[in-house]
Amino acid sequence: MSYPPTSVERGNPEASGLLSPTHGDALPAGDTNHDEEEERDLIRRYEDFSTVDWIQDSLHERTEHSKSPTNPFVARLDQIDGAFGYVWRMLRRALEEGESWVVITLVGVLIGISAGLISIITAWLSDIKMGYCTTGWWLSQKFCCLEIADEGEGCAEWRNWGGVEPFRWIAYICFAAMFSFSAAYLVRCFAPYAAGSGISEIKCILGGFIIKGFLSVETFLIKGLTLPLAIASGLSVGKEGPSVHVACSIGNVVARTFTRYDRSHLKMREIVTAASAAGVAVAFGSPIGGVLFSIEEMNQTFSNRTMWRSFVCALVATFTLSSMDPFRTGKLVLFQVAYDRDWHYFEIPAYVLIGIFGGLYGAFVIKFNLQVAAFRRKHLSQHGVAEAVVLATITAAVGYLNRFLRIDMTESLSLLFRECEGGGDHEGLCQTSAQWRMVNSLLLATIVRTGLIVISYGCKVPAGIFIPSMAVGATFGRMIGILVKALHTTYPEAPWFATCAPDAPCITPGTYAFLGAAAALGGVTRITVTVVVIMFELTGALTYILPTMIVLLVTKAVSDQFGGGGIADQMIRFNGYPFLEKEDKEDATDHAFIEPIANVMKKDIIMMEATGVPLQHIAEIVQSTNFQGFPVVKSDEDHTIIGFVRKNELRYALEKARRTRSLAPNAICTFQAIAPLPGLSNGEAGGSTSGGESSGFLQRPDIVFPGLKRKGSSSRGMSPSMRRESGVEVEEVDFGQYVDETPLTVSPKMPLEIVMQLFRRMGPRVILVSNQGQLVGLVTIKDVLRHEVSEQHRHARSTSAPSHSAPLSSSHLSTGGAGSGGAGGGGHARVDSNGWETSWTAVEEEQGSQGLEIALEEGLTWARSGMNRVWNVGLETWRGVTGSNDNRRGGGREQFEYELNEERSTT
């Protein structure tokens, strides 16, 4: 809905639910707890897709902490002096501090249990595609043949589907299609937010963007259920990213059951950050790596308290998973490995080559996956289930033919990481006679899986990219290791091999696979320190820290040449989420950050006049605009800043005002913070003076009725019951106590870079721009991001030759909530007819269709035309066989062509 409202809405404000007549009266007096709960519910109803004002949330948190307890018995104990009172206060403080550690411990235990269950179910479903266990259908191949052979070879208890080819291949494809259909259908019907990785959205949530339902119970249950199905379907997606989403959902659900966390966004951010660290810890068996991941990738404002809680949560989750021992090997993940050999300096050129591959792989996948995402959003947004099934079918049909694509990716990593002397000779992988055949197979697996990752990541099932990228890097690295080993075998007397020991293997190809996995993971995520620590904890060997650092240094150097950040940051920009990076770009030629904020701010804004605005007009503005707040000025002529009123609080005040039965239809609302009448309680006069809150701290705001009028009489100070009996109408209400009188303001000459630092470090929702106390504009995070994107697009167009570029839309970032009077709330989600949650603030492409997107669109057009021709030929053949006459044949063709045209028009 746009502003101004239509004539129907203007003439009927009750249609919006605001200021609608009600038979209730003012809120009952003395029910303070009920009032506070109702206030929170009403305010949170309108928080979805808006941003958190961290300044106000911190102030609210301190105010709540300073209040006296609502329980009269506890309040009486707090006032006791002497030793008993001192012991009681210390005990109460210890209980309050211990509550946070109880929450952290409980979250860690549940994350560890869920990770163990997901690992067990995933392993069983992955083996079901190949066959079943005759001694127990619930056993995976490893446990079915545990006492016979480590790899399940020659196991009589394990039966393959179909017995011989191609029946095995057909069964493999059918199971893959069935698993993918089940996962996509469940996600579509019950929890659309369960699709994808979730890391991009969690980064935005930790940055202050509210997405209701993204960390809900439904999302946790559906994602935990469908994640094993998606992995077992064979799609080139991983479970590590979704595991972080599942862990954060657990943290959110558990913390919401405690009142202290349910009321505070700051405390919830600490819990979600700690849960993200635990999610990475159980995914990689790396508690320290999980903490570093939450520092380097997730949270922008990481305090020491948050670090300790993240560490404890990751430790508890890892300990719980270790106690479950889901693989019965003592390992937290399947691809944990230990190396007892040293590396040699002549291997550094090979390490550099692996690092270059990691950087190029990351840039390639990010670039073309974004083009596939644009194609998916344009053409496949309503066909998520069909897309997942088709991708799984193609992946299974192609992957079955390659020994490294056929098996599960975690099992593939385990095989490629192993030393040849430690059970790593899988199907001749370590045999010199089969080395060139293995090189060809590994190269083919690298190329095919890279393409499958590009088209699969982002489909409507739980999909991560960490493990698929590590699998690509492992196949490439193992191929390089085999080539280096072949070079040593061919030229053992070469001078650069002089450091090799004569009685021990000189080259360990498994270490190259290990380093290749680290390079690919670093290339696609653009994180370095975290990857080094994760790889160290996977191997437990200090020996290969230096090679890992060398590889990741080269990977980072190559990746930085392409810019843009990792895949999570790119998806944030692609979806248009209001998220600022941790640091500004270090580009001396970029003058966008030194220009004054006057060039970025919004000037055409909706303001509230403190002297008085018709209450009906306020209700129309609140209902018909997407803005998250409004500046308050003295009057229409004098724009001196009084403060800022937030939309959710304004809605709550309107809800309370409409409960007054005697409210006049033409009532006026002021924003002057008029003091409530003395002697009247909260329920009678709308004041905020209630027992226990007059301690000098900030009081809970409320509406005030400054004066009541009736013909021939004065009714000032009358209670609601007296007004109801005497027929007095309320013609003026005051919302001044809801006005934030200390909003963050800057001068129009303030550089944009400093304003961005204010947004990052202080976290306001909106910054007002004032010139000598007069309001001249406002700026939000989305205004800053929109300006940044516009400058980048202008710079790209000025430095490159004109091609297929399209003009940049003014809605490059969602304008809903960041417009003329807004405070940065995001536009609402768009749900299509099939129930899929599409991007609510999608960024339009800076240029027209590019590269792979054009190829996919041409392929889709060719497939449609081919299917139409095949259908027409088959239809004509069938009618010729059945002897249909020409009239019926012509009529059917016309009807079919009409249906095709109708289908094209809808697409």
Secondary structure, DSSP 8 states (H G I E B T S, - for coil): --SS--HHHHH-GGGGTTT---S--S--TT-HHHHHHHHHHHHHTT-TT-B--HHHHHHHHHHHHHS--SSHHHHHHHT--HHHHHHHHHHHHHHHHHHHHHHHHHHHHHHHHHHHHHHHHHHHHHHHTTEEESS-TT--HHHHTTTT-TT-TT-TTEEESSSSTTHHHHHHHHHHHHHHHHHHHHHHHH-GGGSB--HHHHHHHHHTB--TTTTSHHHHHHHHHHHHHHHHTT-S-BSHHHHHHHHHHHHHHHHHTSHHHHT-HHHHHHHHHHHHHHHHHHHHT-HHHHHHHIIIII-SS--HHHHHHHHHHHHHHHHHHHHH-TTSSS-SSTT-----S---GGGHHHHHHHHHHHHHHHHHHHHHHHHHHHHHHHHSTT-HHHHHHHHHHHHHHHHTTSHHHHS-HHHHHHHHHS-GGGT---TTTT-GGGHHHHHHHHHHHHHHHHHHHHHHTTSSSB-BSHHHHHHHHHHHHHHHHHHHHHHHHH-TT-GGGTTS-TTS-S--HHHHHHHHHHHHHHHHH---HHHHHHHHHHH--STTHHHHHHHHHHHHHHHHTT-S--HHHHHHHHHT-----SS----TT--TTTSBGGGTSB-S---EETT-EEHHHHHHHHHH---SEEEEES-SS--BEEEEEEHHHHHHHHHHHHT-TTEEEEEEEE-S-----TT--HHHH-----TT--SSS------B----EETTEE-TT--HHHHHHHT-BEEEEE-GGGSBSS--EE-TTSBHHHHHHHHHHH--SEEEEEETTEEEEEEEHHHHHHHHHHHHHHHHHHHS---SB----TTSS--TTTSSS--S-----EE-TT--EE-TT----SBS--HHHHHHHHHHHHHHHHHHHHHHHHHHHHHHHHT--HHHHHHHHHHHHHHHHHHHHH-
